[in-house]
Amino acid sequence: MTAEIPEPPPVDPRLLEILVCPVTKGPLRYDRARGELISDQAGLAYPIRDGIPIMLADEARRLDDPAPTR
């Protein structure tokens, strides 16, 4: 028996329009399937927890690291 993994809650689109990467100040793209905001310029993925983006470089995953399993 496999447990279903719930889909992450959506992030407010208005919030996504104003957020930028704290490292590069560049744009972010939203990866809803992984629950992350991606900074291609910095090579970082910022987690979204309970619908809240965690915009701390120390909490970000490097894009070349595997994504955590949910």
N, C-alpha and C positions, 0 to 999 in steps of 0.2 A: 504494500500500500504506500503510495507516494503522497506526501502532503503538498497541497497547492501553495505556491509562494504568492502572497498577495502583491498586487501591483502597487508601486509607490504612489502616495497621494500626489495629485497635480500641484504644481507651483503656480502661483498667481502670475499670469502673463505680464501684468504691469511691472511686477518685481523683476522678471526676466529682462525686460527692456532696459532697466536702469543698472543692473548689476554688471560689474566688470571684474576681471581677474585682479586680485589685490597685488599680484607680483608684477604683471606687465601693464595693467590698466587697459588691456585689450578685451575684445569681445569674448563672450562665452556662448557655448551651444549646449542645449539641454538634451541629455540622454535619459529619457523617462524610463526606459527599460532597466537601466542600471541605477537610476535614482542619483544621477550626478550632473554637475555642471562642468563642462569640458573647456579648458583653455588650451587650444592647440599651440599657441605661441609659447606658453610656459611648459607645455607637456604635462599638465596636471589635471586631475579630476577631483573636483570638490564634492563631497558627499551632501546629500539632502536627507535630513533626518526629521521625520514627522512633519514633512512639508516645509522645513526651514533649511535654507542653504547654509552650510558651515563654511564660511569664507576665510578660513585660516590655512595658510600654507602648511603648517605643521600637521593639519588634519587631512590634507590632500593626498591622493594616491598618484604616483608617477604613472604616466600613460604606458610606459614600458613594463610596469608591474602587472601581474594578473589582477583582474577585478575580484573583489571579495564575493564569496557566495552568500546569497541571502538565505 
